[in-house]
Amino acid sequence: MSVTLGQPVPDFTAQATSDTTVKLSELKGRKVVLFFYPKDNTPGCTSEGQAFRDLYTQFQDSDTLVFGVSKDGIKAHENFRAKHDFPFELISDKDETLCKLFDVIKLKQMYGKEYMGIERSTFLIDSNGVLQHEWRKVRIKGHVEDVLQAAQMVDTQAQTDNSEESDEEE
């Protein structure tokens, strides 16, 4: 089973930094960004995390929670998070439960060798738990700004939909 745009995301529970357990159903009422990245402390993953860090207050202003997800363990995540001062939690997905749910494990190549790994991907879940946007094969430059803009638009769209419904009731 994997996620589909416009459909509710199946509930999940995952271990995260700060001794946190993330349960999607407990986050209802807030938007959620999950950004999947290959590995802690690698150049691309570091710059992506820093970009989310740098725009974090704007995500908060649009009532959006941000979580980074990789297969690294909690200890590696805690070190990565502390080193770069990330204000958001990092989810450890060692057993690939979330990776499989979001279908981000892909065949990759490095130095001529093929292996299965996380394809950099980001998902935006609205406050009702519905998958609104997905970005796959992410290129980091400008990506986090696109995600922020989409998160802000989900708000606007929901308000527009609600005001149209109240107009019809009058």
C-alpha positions as CSV (number, residue, x, y, z in Angstrom):
1,M,0.0,0.0,0.0
2,S,1.3,3.4,-0.8
3,V,0.1,7.0,-0.7
4,T,-2.0,8.6,-3.4
5,L,-2.4,12.4,-4.1
6,G,-5.8,13.6,-3.0
7,Q,-6.3,10.7,-0.6
8,P,-5.9,10.4,3.2
9,V,-2.5,9.2,4.2
10,P,-2.7,6.0,6.2
11,D,-2.0,6.6,9.9
12,F,1.6,5.8,11.0
13,T,3.7,5.9,14.1
14,A,7.4,6.6,13.9
15,Q,10.3,7.2,16.3
16,A,11.9,10.7,16.1
17,T,14.6,12.8,17.8
18,S,14.0,14.4,21.2
19,D,12.6,11.1,22.3
20,T,9.4,11.8,20.3
21,T,6.9,9.4,18.8
22,V,5.3,10.9,15.7
23,K,1.7,9.6,15.1
24,L,0.1,11.1,12.0
25,S,-3.5,10.9,13.5
26,E,-2.4,13.0,16.4
27,L,-1.2,15.8,14.1
28,K,-4.7,16.4,12.6
29,G,-5.5,20.1,12.4
30,R,-2.0,20.9,11.3
31,K,-0.3,20.5,8.0
32,V,2.7,18.2,7.8
33,V,5.7,18.2,5.6
34,L,7.7,15.0,5.4
35,F,11.0,15.4,3.5
36,F,12.8,12.1,2.8
37,Y,16.6,12.3,2.3
38,P,19.3,9.7,1.8
39,K,21.7,10.2,4.7
40,D,22.6,12.4,7.6
41,N,25.6,14.7,7.2
42,T,26.0,14.4,3.5
43,P,26.4,17.6,1.5
44,G,22.9,17.5,-0.3
45,C,21.0,16.3,2.8
46,T,22.7,19.0,4.9
47,S,21.9,21.8,2.6
48,E,18.3,20.6,2.3
49,G,17.9,20.4,6.0
50,Q,19.5,23.9,6.4
51,A,17.0,25.3,3.8
52,F,14.1,23.9,5.9
53,R,15.7,25.3,9.0
54,D,16.1,28.7,7.5
55,L,12.4,28.9,6.5
56,Y,11.1,27.1,9.6
57,T,9.4,30.1,11.2
58,Q,7.5,30.7,8.0
59,F,6.4,27.1,8.0
60,Q,5.3,27.6,11.6
61,D,3.4,30.8,10.6
62,S,1.4,28.7,8.1
63,D,0.7,26.1,10.8
64,T,2.9,23.5,9.2
65,L,5.0,20.9,11.0
66,V,8.2,19.8,9.3
67,F,9.9,16.4,9.7
68,G,13.0,15.0,8.0
69,V,13.0,11.2,7.3
70,S,15.9,8.9,6.6
71,K,17.0,5.4,7.5
72,D,19.6,6.7,9.9
73,G,19.3,5.8,13.6
74,I,18.1,8.2,16.3
75,K,21.7,8.8,17.6
76,A,23.0,9.8,14.1
77,H,19.8,12.0,13.8
78,E,20.4,13.7,17.1
79,N,24.0,14.5,16.1
80,F,23.0,15.8,12.7
81,R,20.2,17.9,14.2
82,A,22.4,19.4,16.9
83,K,25.3,20.1,14.5
84,H,23.1,22.1,12.1
85,D,20.7,23.5,14.7
86,F,17.6,22.0,13.1
87,P,14.4,23.2,14.9
88,F,12.4,20.2,13.6
89,E,12.4,16.6,14.5
90,L,14.1,13.9,12.4
91,I,12.3,10.5,12.0
92,S,14.3,7.3,12.0
93,D,12.9,4.8,9.5
94,K,15.4,2.0,9.8
95,D,12.8,-0.7,8.9
96,E,11.7,1.4,5.8
97,T,8.0,1.5,6.9
98,L,7.5,5.1,5.9
99,C,9.9,4.8,2.9
100,K,7.7,2.0,1.5
101,L,4.4,3.8,2.4
102,F,5.6,6.8,0.4
103,D,7.4,4.7,-2.2
104,V,10.7,6.5,-2.0
105,I,13.1,3.5,-2.1
106,K,14.5,3.4,-5.6
107,L,17.3,1.8,-7.6
108,K,20.2,4.3,-7.5
109,Q,23.8,4.4,-8.8
110,M,27.0,5.6,-7.3
111,Y,30.5,5.0,-8.7
112,G,29.0,2.5,-11.1
113,K,27.4,0.4,-8.5
114,E,23.7,-0.1,-8.2
115,Y,21.9,-0.1,-4.8
116,M,18.5,0.5,-3.3
117,G,18.2,3.8,-1.5
118,I,16.0,6.8,-0.6
119,E,15.1,9.1,-3.6
120,R,15.0,12.6,-2.2
121,S,11.3,13.3,-2.0
122,T,8.9,15.7,-0.1
123,F,5.2,15.3,0.8
124,L,2.7,17.9,2.0
125,I,-0.2,16.5,4.0
126,D,-3.1,18.9,4.8
127,S,-4.7,19.5,8.2
128,N,-7.2,16.7,7.5
129,G,-4.5,14.1,6.7
130,V,-4.9,14.2,2.9
131,L,-1.8,14.2,0.7
132,Q,-2.0,17.5,-1.2
133,H,1.5,17.6,-2.9
134,E,4.4,15.4,-3.7
135,W,7.8,16.3,-5.0
136,R,9.9,13.4,-6.3
137,K,13.5,13.4,-7.6
138,V,14.0,16.6,-5.7
139,R,16.6,19.1,-6.7
140,I,17.4,21.2,-3.6
141,K,17.8,24.7,-5.1
142,G,14.5,26.5,-4.7
143,H,12.7,23.3,-3.5
144,V,12.0,24.4,0.1
145,E,10.6,27.7,-1.1
146,D,8.2,25.7,-3.4
147,V,7.1,23.5,-0.5
148,L,6.5,26.6,1.7
149,Q,4.5,28.3,-1.0
150,A,2.4,25.1,-1.4
151,A,1.8,24.9,2.3
152,Q,0.6,28.5,2.4
153,M,-1.6,27.9,-0.6
154,V,-3.3,24.8,1.1
155,D,-4.4,27.3,3.8
156,T,-5.8,29.7,1.2
157,Q,-7.5,27.0,-0.7
158,A,-9.2,25.6,2.4
159,Q,-10.4,29.1,3.4
160,T,-11.7,29.7,-0.2
161,D,-13.5,26.3,-0.2
162,N,-15.1,27.1,3.3
163,S,-16.2,30.5,2.3
164,E,-17.9,29.2,-0.9
165,E,-19.7,26.6,1.2
166,S,-21.0,29.3,3.6
167,D,-22.1,31.5,0.7
168,E,-24.2,28.6,-0.6
169,E,-25.9,28.1,2.8
170,E,-27.2,31.7,2.9
